[in-house]
């Protein structure tokens, strides 16, 4: 199973950093999806 982590803005990335790190520590498969929301503004 792969965990999808959807990120849109810089604050969301900062808030999700502990979750991403924990996935790395536990060796879980993960996929980061960026919406590039900031570039559209």
N, C-alpha and C positions, 0 to 999 in steps of 0.2 A: 504494500500500500504506500502511496506517495502522498505527502501532505502538501497542499497548495497554499502558499502564503501570498495573498494579494495586497500589493502596496500601491498607494496613489500619490501621497504627498510626503514630504520630508518628515513632518511630525509623526506620521504613521510608521515610517521606517524606524524612527528612534524608539517609538513605543513597542514595536515588534522585535527589536533587537534581542531582548532576553529570551523570547520564544525561539528565535532562530538559533541562538547560541545553545539553548537546551536541546534542540533537535540535533545539532552537531555533536554535542557531548554524548547523546544517547545513540548516535549512529542511525538516526531515522532518515529515510529518503524524503527529500523535500524539493519543491520547485517554487522559485520566486517568480511572481508575475507582477510586472510594473505597468501601471496604466498610463504613465507619463502625463498625468494630469497637470503637473506644474508647467510643462512645456506648452500646453494649450492656452494658458492665461496670457 
